[in-house]
Amino acid sequence: MDAQQPEAPWARLFELAILLTFGALIFTLYSLGYLDRILGNTLTLWFFGIILSVVLLVEAFAYSGRKTDAHFWSWLTTGLGMLGTVLGFSIALAGIDVRDLQDAATLSAEIGQFLKSVSFAIDTTMIGLSAAMIMEAMNKIRDMLYGPARSEEPVSEEE
């Protein structure tokens, strides 16, 4: 943090309130059942857990005043979401039996299975992009609260 710009006492409280609001939003979505379909798929649950762990770790370090490269971490969560997208489409396409597409009776079942696999792809994209947006938004909020020096300069050991 810049020595010329003292930290306002309300800034840390404001930052914490925003972080808790994001947490409350996720908890509300979970308790209302909106995440049941997403978290019901084991592979999606893994992606969600990994990406959520990254966000929690980065935000905990940033809140404690440590230097975090928010752009790298938001790139990583976006990349994980895109990896899930490619994996989901790969799984969906690998599951299609072309012979079943010619039979009208099994076509509906094939389409249903394809869409279920594609939903994994879409869900991981949404999770990764949401995490990146939260981290970038928090980085911008910290810039506004403390100035850009906090997010760009490393914390020295002498302070």
Residue pairs with C-beta under 8 A, 6 or more apart in sequence:
1 7
1 65
1 146
1 147
1 149
1 150
1 153
1 155
2 147
2 149
2 150
2 153
5 146
5 147
5 149
7 146
8 145
11 145
11 146
14 145
15 63
15 138
15 141
15 142
15 145
16 63
18 138
18 141
19 59
19 63
19 138
22 134
26 35
29 35
30 39
37 119
38 44
38 45
38 48
38 123
38 127
39 45
39 48
41 119
41 120
41 123
43 84
43 87
43 120
44 84
44 120
44 123
44 124
44 127
47 80
47 81
47 84
47 123
47 124
47 127
47 128
48 127
50 80
51 77
51 80
51 81
51 127
51 128
51 131
52 131
54 73
54 76
54 77
54 80
54 131
55 73
55 77
55 131
55 134
55 135
58 68
58 70
58 73
58 135
59 135
59 138
61 68
62 68
62 70
62 138
62 139
62 142
62 151
65 150
65 155
66 155
67 151
67 153
67 154
67 155
68 151
70 135
70 136
70 138
70 139
70 151
71 136
71 139
73 135
74 131
74 132
74 133
74 135
74 136
74 139
75 132
77 128
77 129
77 131
77 132
77 135
78 128
78 129
78 131
78 132
79 128
80 124
80 128
81 124
81 125
81 126
81 127
81 128
81 129
81 131
81 132
82 125
82 128
83 124
84 120
84 121
84 123
84 124
84 125
84 127
84 128
85 121
85 122
85 124
85 125
86 121
87 120
87 121
87 124
88 117
88 118
88 119
88 120
88 121
88 122
88 123
88 124
89 117
89 118
89 121
91 117
91 120
92 114
92 117
92 118
92 121
95 113
95 114
95 117
96 110
96 114
97 110
100 106
100 107
100 109
100 110
101 107
101 110
139 151
142 150
142 151
143 150
143 151
